[in-house]
């Protein structure tokens, strides 16, 4: 019996075309709540990027790819980048400059901005944060870094940040996070909190940073716009969110009536 459903945001709940959650998808989410399912967010966004959810009452939030997990009542788990890795990143940026967003609990700030950052903001409407001097970042609690590098540069960067991992859902950047906090780990934290078994879980995703999560849950749903790697590991490939992909998958598995 299914009890818990986890949703990525960008490209899963939120349309890349309208930058919103379709009203029909909200209606589906409320139907699920009425049926007693526990609903969770599992996203790379931070708290300051959750306005797009329109205050829908989710039962928990796995944010920053698992680094900061909470309910409306309490913090469940947090995981920050080690000071030495932050310093290594700052030193690397002096030699190989690129835009980097440093994410704290309630905000993000960049060392510099260029057209790549602006392009992502056009997609997410969530990356208009200012740029400035970030040298003091080593003294802050940083949960994730948004690094605008390609795949080859990503591999070189990770060599100097040994206590971190990287994941990406867009070719322009990768998210760099501390080891230990993943969407998969966030799922386990909430299952323990709510006393739910892993066999009673389902997740929806579309990007590379969803692969661990989709491999972990009992039933994995890939959106129609997902990349081929995500579709390959999914139990079911649905339509995109603009064409009621969430609802269609839930009906396919019998969680909603047709």
Buried (B, 14 or more C-beta within 10 A) or exposed (E): EBBBBBBBBBBBBBBBEEBBBBEEBBEBBEBBBEEEBBBBBBBBBBBBBBEBBEEBEBBBBBBBBBBBBBBEEEEBBBBBBBEEBBBBBBEBBEEEEBBBBBBBBEEBBBBBBEEBBEBBBEBBBBBEBEBEEBEEBBEBEBBBBBBBBEEEBBEEBBEBBEEBBBBBBBEBBBBBBBBEBBBBBBBBBBBEBBEBEEEBBBBBBBBBBBBBBBEBBBBBBBBBBBBEEBBEBBBBBBBBBBBBBBBBBBBEEEBBEE
